[in-house]
Structures are given as structure tokens and as C-alpha cells.
Amino acid sequence: MEEQDKKRKKDKVNWNIKPYLAMGLIAFLVIVMSITFFFLLYRYHSISKLMSKLMVILQPITIGLVLAYLVMPIVNFEERRLLPFVQAKMKNQRKAKKLVRGVSIGGALLSVAIVIGVLLQMVIPELYKSINGMIGTMPEQVNSFMDWFTDYVGSDSEISEYLEVALTKSTEFFDHWARTDLLPQTKNIMAGLTTGVITAVKLVFHIVIGIIISIYVLMSKETLIGQSKKVIYAFLPGKQANAVIRTVHKSNEIFGGFISGKILDSLIIGILCFICLYFMKMPYTVLVSVIVGVTNVIPFFGPYLGAVPSTILIMLAEPIQGLYFVIFILVLQQVDGNIIGPKILGDSTGLSSFWVVFAILMGGGLFGIPGMIIGVPVFAVIFYILRNIISYTLKRKNLPLDTKDYIEAGRLDVDKNQLVDWKEEITNQEKGSGK
């Protein structure tokens, strides 16, 4: 009996201690998270500097991973075409795969280099020609303006006196500005130019390292994928691991479909723009077409970002043609937004127009132009994850999944676990109040 009493007391003590231990652990974690959050807010600038430094250090790896992801469809396409032919010629299948992989990677990188080279070859001479043309016509325009101004001013002595005073004041101001501001800032300007040159050299170096990293990633992509899945299954339970891998596959599908579709769409728009401008005899046809095609990669705002400098460029040469170009670009973007874009991209992101604009503004505000480009697919992935979580939670509560069922819902009948229409709810309230 004594042993049984001791055992009961021991079980009772153990049973009473466990809730307190759990509460203590939760309180400790809350305190630790609060201190961490306060530290992050208090040391925001230091952490921001650390993250910026880390981004610079990892820039070659980032360039390599992005480049590898962009050229991977080309590598896969070439590999599918070359592998059967090479395997039929070689006995060692492993060496055949390695050879085909290397040739495919080289062909993909060469294709990208050729595309970039062709674009530069098209843009740089045209840009030089445009600037040279503006510089060539500028003296004539200035001389004609000065002749008109001289004739006009010469006929009015009062304006001549005002002009002489204004020129004297302007000369004195410029002399004072040159002595007090320009000369002391010369050293800073030279230092800035030196820093710019060093930054450009570093960027070229990082691009070269990034290309090498992309080759390593593409050569061993299956191994890297296998290692990633191995880590996921090692540290997560089966269901959660499967959910993570499904999400990664869906993310790859969203990103791949959006980026490849957007590049193809922009290429078509650039070619259409060139053909139409050529027949319309617009100035700077090649340069404007490249600008319109490249900026079209940015969703929603891209066409307008490209149209503004193009319109200014054309108007400087021929004002009337600039007006025609504005009308043309509006028509072209309507064709792209309603016909070409939907045919190529389809509903690859699953986002409504509001969320597309929201994603572009958020991405552009945080990361600039790159954020505007990738903001839509990133937000589409986040939207996909949230939609799955919400659907899973609603299924557990035996509630409908269709959004239309919630539009007219006024409340949830807890007893019946059913949504009640808001009109029906108002009617029931009026009946209950005796109206």
C-alpha cells in the first residue's frame, strides 16, 4: 500500500510539473524572440550594412545561379536533341552524357553571347548616329534662334539694356560658382570617376566568375537537386517535405513560364515595332525598337517606360512623327495586352490585375528594376503558398473552397457549420426585432 501511495504521489507530481514546464518554455521563447526583434530594430542600420556587404560578396554566385537558371531551358533542349545521336556513336554512355552536357552548356552560353552581341551591335552604332546627328544639327538650330533673337532685341533698346544687365549678372554668378563650388569639388569628381572605373572592373570580374559558377551548376544540376531533396527529407516530416518539394516545383513552373514567355513576348513586340516603324519612316527605328522590346520585359509599366524616352528622341528629330509614334505605341500595347501576351503567357501567374500592379510596385520599391521584373512571379509563388494553406485550413473546418460562396456571406452558423447569406441574416434580425 505504501509503495502504491508513493507511486501515485510521484505520478501526480510529474503530471503537475509538465504544464508548468511547457508554459515556462513558451515564455522563454517569447522573451527571446522579443529581444531578438528589438535588437533587429535597434541595430537596423548595422544589419542593413551587413546584408549589403554580404550581397556584394555573394554577387558572383547570384549572377552564376541566375545565368544558369536562364540558360537551363536551352541546355535541356540541346541535350534532348544531341544525346540520342551521340549515344549511338559512343559505347561509354556516361562519357557520352558528359560530352553532350558540356557541348549543350557551351552552345547555350554562346547563344546568349551572340544575342547580347547582336543587340549591342544594333544599339551602339544607332545611338552614336543619333547623338552625332543631334550634335550636327544643334549649331544650325542655335544659330537660327540667335539670329531671330538678335533681330528682335535689336529693334527694342529697353530689352537690350535688360539683356546686358542679365548677362553681367550671369557672368558674375558663374565666376563665383566656379571659384567657390566647382574647383573645390574637382577632387571629389575625380575620386568618383576612379571609384566608378573600379566598380566597373569589379562587375566584369564578378560576371566572369558568375559564368564559371553557372557552368559548374549546370554540369552537376542533378546532383544539386538530389542533395537539396536529401536535406529536406532529413529535417522535415514526410508530409511537410512533400509539400515543400511540390511548392518548389510549382515555383519553378511559375518562374520558368513567366520569364521565358515574357522574353518571347518582348522579342515579338520588338520585331513588330521595327517593321511598323520602318514602313512609317520613323527616325531611329532600330534604337527605338530595341528600347521598346527590352522595356516590355517589365510587366504593365514596361511599355510606358520605353515609350517615354523613345517619344522624346523622335520628337527631337521630327515633332509630328513623335505624335504618330505615341498613337502607334498605344495601339501596339493594346494588341500585346489583349492578344499576344495572353496567347503566350496565358494565366501563368494566376494573379488578378490588382495584384500584378501591387507586386510590381512592391518589387520596384524594394529592389528597383530587377524587382519590377521578378516581382510578379515571386508574388505569384507567395499567393500560391497562401492559397494552399487557406484551402487546407478550410477543408479541415468543412467549409467551402470557392470564393464565390463567401461574397454574399454575412456570418457563419456555428451549430450547422454553414455560411449564412447577409440578406437572409438581415431578414432574420428584422423578424426577431418585430419590424
Secondary structure, 3 states (H helix, E strand, C coil): CHHHHHHHHHHHHHHHHHHHHHHHHHHHHHHHHHHHHHHHHHCHHHHHHHHHHHHHHCHHHHHHHHHHHHHHHHHHHHHHHHHHHHHHHCCCHHHHHHHHHHHHHHHHHHHHHHHHHHHHHHHHHHHHHHHHHHHHHHHHHHHHHHHHHHHHHHCCHHHHHHHHHHHHHHHHHHHHHHHHHHCCCHHHHHHHHHHHHHHHHHHHHHHHHHHHHHHHHHHCHHHHHHHHHHHHHHHCCHHHHHHHHHHHHHHHHHHHHHHHHHHHHHHHHHHHHHHHHHHHCCCCHHHHHHHHHHHCCCCCCHHHHHHHHHHHHHHHHCHHHHHHHHHHHHHHHHHHHHHHHHHHHCCCCCCCHHHHHHHHHHHHHHHHHHHHHHHHHHHHHHHHHHHHHHHHHHHHCCCCCCCHHHHCEEEEECCCCEEEEHHHHHHHHHHHHCC
